[in-house]
Amino acid sequence: MSNERIRLSDNDVADTILLCKFVIEGTGANHECNVMARLLMKRFIQHCESSSERGARVSELLEYDTSRTKLDSLMT
């Protein structure tokens, strides 16, 4: 396995964090997917914390997605 890095946009990082959150909430604590999602989320959060500017942009996108989800559920 190579140690190459993939460049992800802020939207991709925010989507990955939301996906991990969905998996963590939807599976049991001992489920293999839950464990993988927690580890992946931890790595993405550490990555965002290393750059305060990027962390702020990702946080803004997460807040926007959360508010949009709440609005979508109110409309149905």
PyMOL commands that set and color helices and strands:
alter all, ss='L'
color gray80, all
select helices_A, chain A and resi 10-26+32-49+52-75
alter helices_A, ss='H'
color red, helices_A
deselect
rebuild
show_as cartoon
